[in-house]
Amino acid sequence: MSIQNAAEIVSDLKKGSTRALHAVHDLYYPALRSFAMSLVGDVLAGEDIVAEVFVTLWKKHQDFETIQNIKAFLYISTRNACINHLKKLQRDTVMKTALTEYLSTEHESFALNEMIRAEVLQQIYEAIEALPSQCGKVFKMCYVEGLSNSEVAERFAISINTVKNHKVKALGLLRFKFLRCM
């Protein structure tokens, strides 16, 4: 590339010319892609990193005075992004290892507790579904959806005392069912 052509590209880039950005991209992308892939050892990650570097270049397009400044920015940014990518991979690997260890060794009881919890919730759900129709609807609205007694009374066009009675009846039936199971 001639000095005049390079100066024209820099000048046009400073003005926000996408044609100039494409010229810089065409000039440096292949080498930067190869550079990034050699650092991270992954073709797709290398391509993503270089693409992000060009996005950053575009955001800072007014900051460059020479083609050498642009080239230096591209290489330094690509290197730094690759280092950050590798550090993230390392953190992810450490986290995955820790999670695997957590779930497989000392904390098997965690999985067992979660299974028991799921079974108990299923039994509670089935018991709620077995409540008399109106009683069950009131119970769900109050305790599952979190509606107030007055909101439930308004929806069903019944008195607040009737809502309270349905709740008491539902709780009594559920207690009876679960006390029998013990």
C-alpha positions as CSV (number, residue, x, y, z in Angstrom):
1,M,0.0,0.0,0.0
2,S,1.3,3.4,-0.9
3,I,1.8,6.2,1.7
4,Q,-0.7,8.3,-0.1
5,N,-3.3,5.5,-0.2
6,A,-2.7,4.8,3.5
7,A,-3.1,8.5,4.4
8,E,-6.4,8.6,2.4
9,I,-7.7,5.5,4.2
10,V,-6.9,7.0,7.6
11,S,-8.5,10.3,6.6
12,D,-11.6,8.6,5.3
13,L,-11.8,6.4,8.4
14,K,-11.6,9.5,10.6
15,K,-14.6,10.9,8.7
16,G,-16.6,7.7,9.3
17,S,-16.3,6.1,5.9
18,T,-17.3,2.5,5.9
19,R,-15.4,2.0,2.7
20,A,-12.2,2.9,4.6
21,L,-13.2,0.5,7.4
22,H,-13.6,-2.2,4.8
23,A,-10.2,-1.4,3.3
24,V,-8.6,-1.7,6.7
25,H,-10.5,-4.9,7.3
26,D,-9.4,-6.4,4.0
27,L,-5.8,-5.4,4.7
28,Y,-5.4,-6.7,8.2
29,Y,-8.2,-9.3,8.8
30,P,-6.4,-12.4,7.4
31,A,-3.3,-11.8,9.5
32,L,-5.2,-10.9,12.6
33,R,-7.4,-14.0,12.3
34,S,-4.3,-16.2,12.0
35,F,-2.7,-14.4,14.9
36,A,-5.8,-14.8,17.1
37,M,-6.2,-18.5,16.2
38,S,-2.6,-19.2,17.0
39,L,-3.0,-17.6,20.5
40,V,-6.4,-19.2,21.4
41,G,-6.1,-22.4,19.4
42,D,-9.7,-22.1,18.2
43,V,-10.8,-21.0,14.8
44,L,-14.3,-19.7,15.7
45,A,-13.1,-18.0,18.9
46,G,-10.3,-16.3,16.9
47,E,-12.7,-15.1,14.3
48,D,-15.1,-13.7,16.9
49,I,-12.3,-12.0,18.7
50,V,-11.0,-10.3,15.6
51,A,-14.6,-9.3,14.6
52,E,-15.0,-7.6,18.0
53,V,-11.7,-5.8,17.6
54,F,-12.9,-4.4,14.3
55,V,-16.1,-3.2,16.1
56,T,-14.0,-1.5,18.6
57,L,-11.9,0.1,15.9
58,W,-15.0,1.4,14.3
59,K,-16.1,2.9,17.6
60,K,-12.8,4.7,17.9
61,H,-12.4,5.5,14.2
62,Q,-11.7,9.2,14.9
63,D,-8.8,8.5,17.2
64,F,-6.2,7.3,14.6
65,E,-3.6,9.5,12.9
66,T,-1.7,6.9,10.8
67,I,-2.1,3.5,9.4
68,Q,0.7,2.4,11.8
69,N,-1.5,3.5,14.7
70,I,-4.4,1.5,13.3
71,K,-2.2,-1.6,12.8
72,A,-0.7,-1.3,16.3
73,F,-4.2,-0.9,17.8
74,L,-5.5,-3.9,15.9
75,Y,-2.7,-6.2,17.0
76,I,-2.6,-5.0,20.6
77,S,-6.3,-5.2,20.9
78,T,-6.4,-8.7,19.4
79,R,-3.7,-9.9,21.7
80,N,-5.4,-8.5,24.8
81,A,-8.8,-9.9,23.7
82,C,-7.1,-13.3,23.2
83,I,-5.6,-13.2,26.7
84,N,-9.0,-12.2,28.2
85,H,-10.6,-15.1,26.3
86,L,-8.0,-17.6,27.7
87,K,-8.4,-16.2,31.2
88,K,-12.2,-16.7,30.9
89,L,-11.8,-20.2,29.6
90,Q,-9.5,-20.9,32.6
91,R,-12.1,-19.5,35.0
92,D,-14.8,-21.5,33.4
93,T,-12.8,-24.7,33.6
94,V,-12.1,-24.1,37.3
95,M,-15.8,-23.4,37.9
96,K,-16.8,-26.5,36.1
97,T,-14.3,-28.6,38.0
98,A,-15.5,-27.2,41.3
99,L,-19.1,-27.7,40.4
100,T,-18.5,-31.3,39.3
101,E,-16.6,-32.0,42.5
102,Y,-19.3,-30.3,44.5
103,L,-22.0,-32.4,43.0
104,S,-20.2,-35.7,42.8
105,T,-18.4,-36.1,46.1
106,E,-19.1,-34.4,49.3
107,H,-22.5,-33.0,48.4
108,E,-24.4,-36.1,47.1
109,S,-26.9,-35.3,49.9
110,F,-27.7,-32.1,48.0
111,A,-29.0,-34.1,45.0
112,L,-30.9,-36.4,47.4
113,N,-32.5,-33.5,49.2
114,E,-33.6,-32.0,45.9
115,M,-35.1,-35.3,44.8
116,I,-37.0,-35.6,48.1
117,R,-38.1,-31.9,47.8
118,A,-39.4,-32.5,44.3
119,E,-41.4,-35.6,45.5
120,V,-42.9,-33.8,48.5
121,L,-43.9,-30.8,46.3
122,Q,-45.5,-33.3,43.9
123,Q,-47.5,-34.9,46.7
124,I,-48.6,-31.4,47.9
125,Y,-49.7,-30.5,44.4
126,E,-51.7,-33.7,44.1
127,A,-53.3,-33.1,47.5
128,I,-54.3,-29.5,46.5
129,E,-55.7,-30.8,43.2
130,A,-57.8,-33.4,45.2
131,L,-59.5,-30.6,47.3
132,P,-63.1,-29.9,46.5
133,S,-63.4,-27.6,43.5
134,Q,-64.2,-24.2,45.0
135,C,-62.1,-24.9,48.0
136,G,-59.1,-25.8,45.9
137,K,-59.5,-22.7,43.7
138,V,-59.6,-20.4,46.7
139,F,-56.6,-22.1,48.2
140,K,-54.5,-21.8,45.0
141,M,-55.4,-18.2,44.6
142,C,-54.5,-17.3,48.1
143,Y,-51.4,-19.5,48.7
144,V,-50.0,-20.1,45.2
145,E,-50.9,-16.8,43.4
146,G,-50.6,-14.7,46.6
147,L,-54.0,-12.9,46.2
148,S,-55.6,-11.4,49.3
149,N,-58.9,-12.6,50.7
150,S,-60.7,-9.5,49.3
151,E,-59.2,-10.1,45.8
152,V,-60.3,-13.7,45.8
153,A,-63.8,-12.7,47.1
154,E,-64.1,-10.2,44.4
155,R,-63.1,-12.7,41.6
156,F,-65.6,-15.3,42.8
157,A,-68.3,-12.8,43.9
158,I,-68.4,-14.3,47.4
159,S,-67.9,-12.8,50.8
160,I,-64.5,-12.5,52.5
161,N,-65.8,-14.8,55.3
162,T,-66.6,-17.5,52.6
163,V,-63.0,-17.2,51.3
164,K,-61.7,-17.6,54.9
165,N,-63.9,-20.6,55.4
166,H,-62.6,-22.2,52.2
167,K,-59.0,-21.6,53.3
168,V,-59.6,-23.1,56.8
169,K,-61.4,-26.1,55.2
170,A,-58.5,-26.6,52.7
171,L,-55.8,-26.4,55.3
172,G,-57.7,-28.8,57.5
173,L,-58.1,-31.4,54.7
174,L,-54.4,-31.0,53.8
175,R,-53.3,-31.4,57.4
176,F,-55.5,-34.5,57.7
177,K,-54.1,-36.0,54.5
178,F,-50.5,-35.5,55.5
179,L,-50.9,-36.5,59.1
180,R,-52.4,-39.8,57.9
181,C,-49.3,-40.3,55.8
182,M,-47.0,-40.0,58.8
